[in-house]
Amino acid sequence: MLEISGIGGLIILALDIWAIVSIIGSSASTGKKVLWVLLVLILPILGFIIWLFAGPRSGTRVA
């Protein structure tokens, strides 16, 4: 099993927190938000990467 500690662990934690805040602030339905947050919490690295490419974004973006 992959063990991350030290500065690498802090970076992953910060990225996961950023992803979760962005998911919560998105315009996705509540059910989708819950599923995305669970994915990021259960699989911190893989969940973040999947969210980065396919997840909902925050609604504060200006087009």
N, C-alpha and C positions, 0 to 999 in steps of 0.2 A: 504494500500500500504506500502511496505517495505521502510523505510527511513534509509539510511546509512549516518553517519556523523562522523567527527573526524578522528581518526587514521584508523578506518575501511574503511572509504571512500577513504583515501589516499592509502591504500593497494590495494583496488579494482581498483583505477585509475592507479596505477603503473602496476598491472597485466594486465589490458586492454591495456595499452600502449605497454607493452612487447609483448602481443599477436598480436597487429596490426603491430608492427615492424617485427615480425617473419612472419606474413602473407605476408607482402609486399616483404620480402626477399625470399619468397619461389619460387619454380619453377612452381607453379600452373598458370593456364591461368588467364588473366586479369579479365575476367568475374567472375571466382571463387574467386579471391582475393577481388573484389568489394563486392560480396555477403557475404564473411566471415567478412570483415571489418564492413559492415552494421549490421550484426548479433551481433557482439561484441559491437558496438556503441548503438544499440537500446535496447539490453538486456545485460547490462554489466556483471552481475554475471552469469546468465544462458548461455549467449553467450560465455563467457570465458570458462566455464566448458565444453560446447559442443566442442569448438575449441581444448581444451586440449586433449580430447579423439579422436576426428575425423578430426581435421583441418589439413591444410597443414603445413609442417615444413620448416624452412629456409634451403636453399640449401648449407649452409656452413658445414653441418655435414660430418664427415669422417667415412666411414663404416669400 
